[in-house]
Amino acid sequence: MPGFTRETYWTVAELAQRLRLNQQTIRNWIDQGSLPAVRIGRRVRVLNSDFQQLVAGGADAGPPAEAVAFWEGTETHADPQTR
């Protein structure tokens, strides 16, 4: 468990509101390990520095390859006839 700090902690609801995203999206990031969080009982908090790192890293990383393929129309799917 990380040491106690005076840094700001955000709730899932606060981050979702700030990013204009659904709260479940934030929870998914936490579950996937993309966004570190501290769980205190049933409460979940995210350090401001971890949130800032996610936002900064997301901007540098560019869109995922799947999204690019979708928008460019080059996305491939398994042929349902071959099942």
Rosetta blueprint (number, residue, H / E / L):
1 M L
2 P L
3 G L
4 F L
5 T L
6 R L
7 E L
8 T L
9 Y E
10 W E
11 T L
12 V H
13 A H
14 E H
15 L H
16 A H
17 Q H
18 R H
19 L H
20 R L
21 L L
22 N L
23 Q H
24 Q H
25 T H
26 I H
27 R H
28 N H
29 W H
30 I H
31 D H
32 Q H
33 G L
34 S L
35 L L
36 P L
37 A L
38 V E
39 R E
40 I E
41 G L
42 R L
43 R E
44 V E
45 R E
46 V E
47 L E
48 N H
49 S H
50 D H
51 F H
52 Q H
53 Q H
54 L H
55 V H
56 A H
57 G H
58 G H
59 A H
60 D H
61 A H
62 G L
63 P L
64 P L
65 A H
66 E H
67 A H
68 V H
69 A H
70 F H
71 W H
72 E H
73 G L
74 T L
75 E L
76 T L
77 H L
78 A L
79 D L
80 P H
81 Q H
82 T H
83 R L
